[in-house]
């Protein structure tokens, strides 16, 4: 599957990237959401992603206070990847901070990334800052003009907030490259809340996080509902209604269809779900599944090695619409 252009920038990325929330060393609240993994496993996961054709990695300061950035940088080095050879995205968390912190903390981000340039620097969320969104965006634009980051993006922004971000950055001579939002077969709000239409109109890439809805779209909980008990506590809370017997029964027809399509293509249900996501919306949407094992990373990358046809995509579209 050919590379996608990140927004209207000059950066090309694979349709599937790697989300790095797992790379925290147990140092943040992320440990209550995902299984923490050590450096040896992180390096193996990154290596499997690279071998599968993944060309970019999404991390964040919030993932362990910079630990994810450090572990990613170490993994890339151990895999023989020099700075600049892959695309790296990271995020600034606004919680309790002013826009001035963006410029003061960029040195830490670059240091944790071990010399890898920040191709995409994102405001992690639209709320929680002591400064306005325009002030934050102007600080981000200043970093791009100073050559400290390549491009600017946002995360979890609504359609209206995207419009604002695009307008403020344009006044600064900077383009809005991306908006990172939750999208998957069971969470298609972007189609109703204006985010998808706005992104297409503005030429903004949507980066889909939680593309497998916390593992529900892999089908493993449908095969063995007892596995729900093994999830980290916050994962059980976030996915509670979908992980009950009633919730699993409701999504069972969709998962069954994904399994059928997987058998037809010689792939897994997870790969079917990921392929639908990066093809159904055209080139506007790319995805960042996470992985805590090399096999999961290889599986995610393998979603780029085939393509569902129109009838197959339409079937999943029809089955998933009542569930979102």
C-alpha positions as CSV (number, residue, x, y, z in Angstrom):
1,X,0.0,0.0,0.0
2,X,1.5,3.3,-1.1
3,X,2.5,6.0,1.4
4,X,0.2,8.9,2.4
5,X,1.1,12.6,2.6
6,X,0.8,14.0,6.0
7,X,-1.7,16.8,5.6
8,X,-0.4,19.3,3.0
9,X,3.2,18.8,4.2
10,X,6.1,17.3,2.3
11,X,6.2,14.3,4.6
12,X,5.1,10.9,3.5
13,X,4.1,8.2,6.0
14,X,2.9,4.7,5.9
15,X,-0.9,4.3,6.3
16,X,-0.2,2.4,9.5
17,X,2.1,3.9,12.1
18,X,3.0,2.6,15.6
19,X,1.4,4.1,18.7
20,X,3.9,4.2,21.6
21,X,1.8,4.5,24.7
22,X,3.0,1.1,26.0
23,X,6.6,2.5,26.1
24,X,6.4,4.0,29.6
25,X,8.4,1.9,31.9
26,X,5.5,1.9,34.3
27,X,6.0,5.6,35.0
28,X,2.5,7.0,34.2
29,X,-1.2,6.4,34.4
30,X,-0.8,4.7,31.0
31,X,0.1,1.6,33.0
32,X,-3.5,1.4,34.1
33,X,-4.6,1.3,30.4
34,X,-2.0,-0.7,28.6
35,X,0.5,-3.5,29.6
36,X,3.9,-2.0,30.3
37,X,6.9,-3.5,28.4
38,X,10.6,-3.3,28.9
39,X,13.3,-1.9,26.6
40,X,14.2,-5.3,25.1
41,X,10.5,-5.8,24.1
42,X,10.2,-2.2,22.9
43,X,13.1,-2.7,20.6
44,X,11.7,-5.9,19.2
45,X,8.3,-4.3,18.7
46,X,9.9,-1.3,16.8
47,X,12.0,-3.7,14.8
48,X,8.9,-5.8,13.8
49,X,7.1,-2.6,12.7
50,X,10.0,-1.4,10.6
51,X,10.3,-4.9,9.0
52,X,6.6,-4.6,8.1
53,X,6.9,-1.3,6.4
54,X,5.9,1.1,9.1
55,X,7.7,4.4,8.7
56,X,6.5,6.5,11.6
57,X,6.0,6.4,15.3
58,X,3.7,8.4,17.6
59,X,4.7,9.1,21.2
60,X,4.0,11.8,23.8
61,X,5.5,13.5,26.8
62,X,2.6,12.3,28.8
63,X,3.5,8.6,28.2
64,X,5.8,8.3,31.2
65,X,7.0,11.9,31.4
66,X,9.3,11.4,28.4
67,X,10.0,7.7,29.1
68,X,8.2,6.6,25.9
69,X,10.2,9.1,23.9
70,X,13.5,7.8,25.4
71,X,12.6,4.1,24.9
72,X,11.5,4.8,21.3
73,X,14.8,6.6,20.6
74,X,16.8,3.7,22.2
75,X,14.9,1.2,20.1
76,X,15.4,3.1,16.9
77,X,19.2,3.3,17.6
78,X,19.3,-0.5,18.4
79,X,17.5,-1.2,15.2
80,X,20.1,0.8,13.2
81,X,17.8,3.8,12.4
82,X,19.6,7.1,12.3
83,X,17.9,10.4,13.2
84,X,15.7,11.5,10.3
85,X,15.3,8.1,8.7
86,X,11.8,7.6,10.1
87,X,9.1,10.1,11.0
88,X,8.6,10.8,14.7
89,X,5.5,12.5,16.2
90,X,5.2,13.5,19.8
91,X,2.8,15.6,21.8
92,X,2.8,18.4,24.4
93,X,0.3,18.0,27.3
94,X,-1.4,21.3,28.2
95,X,-2.7,20.3,31.6
96,X,-2.1,23.1,34.1
97,X,0.5,24.8,31.8
98,X,0.7,28.0,29.9
99,X,1.6,28.4,26.2
100,X,5.1,29.6,27.3
101,X,5.9,26.1,28.5
102,X,5.8,24.9,24.9
103,X,9.0,26.8,24.0
104,X,10.7,26.2,27.4
105,X,10.2,22.4,27.2
106,X,11.1,21.7,23.6
107,X,14.7,21.0,24.5
108,X,13.6,18.2,26.8
109,X,11.5,16.6,24.0
110,X,14.5,16.7,21.6
111,X,16.9,15.4,24.2
112,X,14.6,12.5,25.1
113,X,14.3,11.6,21.4
114,X,18.0,11.3,21.2
115,X,18.5,13.5,18.2
116,X,15.6,12.4,16.2
117,X,13.8,15.4,14.7
118,X,10.2,16.1,15.7
119,X,8.4,15.8,12.4
120,X,5.0,16.4,14.0
121,X,4.5,18.2,17.3
122,X,0.9,18.1,18.6
123,X,-1.1,19.7,21.3
124,X,-2.3,16.6,23.1
125,X,-5.8,17.9,24.0
126,X,-7.8,21.1,23.6
127,X,-8.5,21.6,27.3
128,X,-6.6,22.0,30.5
129,X,-4.2,24.8,29.6
130,X,-3.9,28.1,31.5
131,X,-3.6,29.8,28.1
132,X,-6.0,30.0,25.2
133,X,-5.9,27.6,22.2
134,X,-4.7,30.5,19.9
135,X,-1.8,31.3,22.3
136,X,-0.8,27.6,22.3
137,X,-0.9,27.4,18.6
138,X,1.2,30.6,18.2
139,X,3.8,29.1,20.4
140,X,3.8,25.9,18.3
141,X,4.1,28.0,15.1
142,X,7.1,29.8,16.7
143,X,8.8,26.4,17.2
144,X,8.3,25.5,13.5
145,X,9.6,28.9,12.3
146,X,12.7,28.4,14.5
147,X,13.3,25.0,13.0
148,X,12.8,23.1,16.2
149,X,9.8,21.1,14.9
150,X,8.9,20.3,11.3
151,X,5.1,20.6,11.4
152,X,2.3,21.3,13.9
153,X,-0.7,19.2,14.7
154,X,-3.4,18.8,17.3
155,X,-5.2,15.9,19.1
156,X,-8.8,15.4,20.2
157,X,-9.9,18.7,18.6
158,X,-13.5,19.2,17.5
159,X,-14.4,20.4,14.0
160,X,-14.8,24.0,15.4
161,X,-11.5,23.8,17.2
162,X,-9.8,22.5,14.0
163,X,-11.1,25.5,12.1
164,X,-9.7,27.8,14.8
165,X,-6.3,26.0,14.7
166,X,-6.1,26.1,11.0
167,X,-7.0,29.8,10.9
168,X,-4.5,30.8,13.7
169,X,-1.7,28.8,12.2
170,X,-2.3,30.2,8.8
171,X,-2.0,33.7,10.2
172,X,1.5,32.6,11.4
173,X,2.4,31.2,8.0
174,X,2.0,27.6,9.3
175,X,-0.3,24.8,8.1
176,X,-2.3,22.5,10.4
177,X,-0.9,19.0,9.5
178,X,-3.0,16.6,11.5
179,X,-5.7,16.0,14.2
180,X,-5.3,12.8,16.2
181,X,-8.8,11.4,17.1
182,X,-10.4,8.1,18.1
183,X,-11.8,6.3,15.0
184,X,-12.6,2.7,14.4
185,X,-15.4,0.4,13.2
186,X,-17.2,0.9,16.6
187,X,-16.4,4.6,17.0
188,X,-17.3,6.6,13.9
189,X,-18.2,9.9,15.5
190,X,-16.0,11.8,13.0
191,X,-18.6,11.1,10.3
192,X,-21.3,12.9,12.3
193,X,-19.6,15.7,14.3
194,X,-18.0,17.4,11.3
195,X,-14.4,16.4,12.0
196,X,-14.1,14.2,8.9
197,X,-15.6,16.8,6.5
198,X,-13.6,19.6,8.0
199,X,-10.4,17.6,7.7
200,X,-11.0,16.9,4.1
201,X,-11.9,20.5,3.3
202,X,-8.8,21.8,5.1
203,X,-6.4,19.1,3.9
204,X,-5.7,17.8,7.4
205,X,-4.8,14.2,8.1
206,X,-6.8,12.4,10.7
207,X,-4.6,10.1,12.8
208,X,-6.8,7.3,14.3
209,X,-5.9,6.2,17.7
210,X,-7.6,3.2,19.4
211,X,-8.2,1.7,15.9
212,X,-9.0,-1.7,17.4
213,X,-11.3,-0.3,20.1
214,X,-9.1,-1.6,22.9
215,X,-8.8,-5.1,21.4
216,X,-12.5,-5.7,20.9
217,X,-12.1,-5.7,17.1
218,X,-9.5,-8.4,17.3
219,X,-12.3,-10.8,18.3
220,X,-10.3,-12.3,21.2
221,X,-12.9,-11.3,23.8
222,X,-15.7,-12.9,21.7
223,X,-13.6,-16.1,21.5
224,X,-12.9,-16.1,25.2
225,X,-14.9,-13.6,27.3
226,X,-12.9,-14.6,30.4
227,X,-10.0,-12.7,29.0
228,X,-11.7,-9.5,30.0
229,X,-10.6,-10.2,33.6
230,X,-6.9,-10.0,32.5
231,X,-7.2,-6.5,31.2
232,X,-5.6,-3.5,33.0
233,X,-8.2,-1.9,35.3
234,X,-8.8,1.3,33.3
235,X,-9.2,-0.7,30.1
236,X,-12.0,-2.6,31.8
237,X,-13.6,0.7,32.8
238,X,-13.3,2.4,29.4
239,X,-14.6,-0.5,27.5
240,X,-17.1,-1.7,30.1
241,X,-20.4,-1.6,28.2
242,X,-18.8,-3.3,25.1
243,X,-17.0,-5.9,27.3
244,X,-20.2,-7.2,29.0
245,X,-21.9,-10.3,27.7
246,X,-24.6,-8.1,26.2
247,X,-22.0,-5.8,24.6
248,X,-20.1,-8.7,23.1
249,X,-23.2,-10.3,21.8
250,X,-24.2,-7.0,20.1
251,X,-20.9,-6.8,18.2
252,X,-20.7,-10.5,17.5
253,X,-22.2,-10.3,13.9
254,X,-19.6,-7.7,12.9
255,X,-16.7,-9.7,14.3
256,X,-18.0,-12.8,12.6
257,X,-18.0,-11.0,9.3
258,X,-14.5,-9.8,9.9
259,X,-13.4,-13.4,10.6
260,X,-15.0,-14.5,7.4
261,X,-13.2,-11.8,5.4
262,X,-10.0,-12.6,7.2
263,X,-10.2,-16.2,6.1
264,X,-10.9,-15.2,2.6
265,X,-7.8,-13.0,2.5
266,X,-5.6,-15.1,4.8
267,X,-5.4,-12.4,7.4
268,X,-6.7,-11.9,11.0
269,X,-9.8,-10.0,12.1
270,X,-7.6,-7.2,13.5
271,X,-6.0,-6.8,10.1
272,X,-9.4,-6.6,8.5
273,X,-10.5,-3.9,10.9
274,X,-7.3,-1.9,10.3
275,X,-7.5,-2.2,6.5
276,X,-11.1,-1.0,6.5
277,X,-10.1,2.0,8.6
278,X,-7.2,3.1,6.2
279,X,-9.2,2.4,3.0
280,X,-12.8,3.4,3.8
281,X,-12.0,7.1,4.4
282,X,-9.6,7.3,1.5
283,X,-6.2,9.0,2.2
284,X,-7.6,11.2,4.9
285,X,-7.2,8.7,7.7
286,X,-4.1,6.9,8.9
287,X,-3.9,4.7,12.0
288,X,-1.6,4.1,15.0
289,X,-2.3,0.8,16.6
290,X,-0.2,0.0,19.7
291,X,1.7,-3.2,20.3
292,X,3.1,-4.9,23.4
293,X,4.6,-7.9,21.5
294,X,6.5,-8.1,18.2
295,X,3.8,-10.4,16.8
296,X,1.2,-7.7,17.3
297,X,3.4,-5.1,15.6
298,X,3.9,-7.4,12.6
299,X,0.2,-8.1,12.5
300,X,-0.7,-4.4,12.4
301,X,1.9,-3.7,9.7
302,X,0.5,-6.6,7.7
303,X,-2.8,-4.7,7.4
304,X,-1.1,-2.7,4.6
305,X,-0.3,-5.9,2.6
306,X,-3.8,-6.5,1.2
307,X,-6.9,-4.4,0.5
308,X,-10.6,-5.1,1.0
309,X,-12.7,-4.5,-2.1
310,X,-15.6,-2.1,-2.2
311,X,-18.2,-4.8,-1.5
312,X,-16.3,-6.0,1.5
313,X,-15.8,-2.5,2.9
314,X,-19.5,-1.8,2.4
315,X,-20.5,-4.9,4.3
316,X,-18.5,-3.9,7.3
317,X,-19.8,-0.3,6.9
318,X,-23.4,-1.6,7.1
319,X,-22.8,-4.0,10.0
320,X,-21.0,-1.4,12.1
321,X,-23.2,1.6,11.7
322,X,-25.8,0.5,14.2
323,X,-23.1,-0.1,16.7
324,X,-21.4,3.3,16.7
